[in-house]
């Protein structure tokens, strides 16, 4: 099921709260950030006190709208980003923004307005359902989808990661991250390769078996557009790999896939993990899988910040 279909499955709340949220979002679209102080229901839905400054209120609302954009299909995402003036350099006038949407989608201004309002209704449904509650952690991008696969069949393990990101800056061409390989010996290093959707990868060794990875994407991603890229991380030996693959997302993520393929040696146990991370532990609560199978794949939809998602295993 697509993210937009999941939103459509959220029954439209026939409540005064929903009606008020939609009305306030429309007011923001027409009047801009200066109207945020009048949007009391929206501020309450986002947990903002009534006396918060307009600057803080708008930054929070803007962040929530960008987060909600990851759940929309591209047609409505463009309508939301342009209609609400979230793109750097967007015209201040609502009518001019509608003209841009109409030009981009080859539609009339009236149709563009209808699509903006449709996107705002979807945001209101997401807000009331709690699916867009997390703040945006980075000014440049949001992760929309992600997959990770560990291949343990060779002499040394390789981990392939594919991410789809949504650009939140005018031109995003570099993706930076850190990985930790705590079982790596001091004299060892990881090898990272650029596979699809990226030109090159640079790896910088840091303290405590941590590596900074800078991936040069194959193109500069314009604001509001998606891009998918894949890298491969190769470890020097099987003993260097922590027996798990997965993600702890930094923003609400539409879908996460985690998989592992074992070689001739099978683990004693395999588990799917998903949920909050208890204090003092490495993994959340797990669900046991069949350790006799060669391949396992787990799919997680509507992944949230502060929760872990993936597959883990034990050798003895």
Helices and strands as residue ranges (DSSP letters): H 3-9, H 16-31, G 33-38, H 40-45, H 54-69, H 74-83, H 94-105, H 109-129, E 141-151, E 158-167, E 171-180, E 191-196, E 198-205, E 210-222, E 226-234, G 238-240, E 244-247, E 253-261, E 269-276, E 286-289, E 295-303, E 307-314
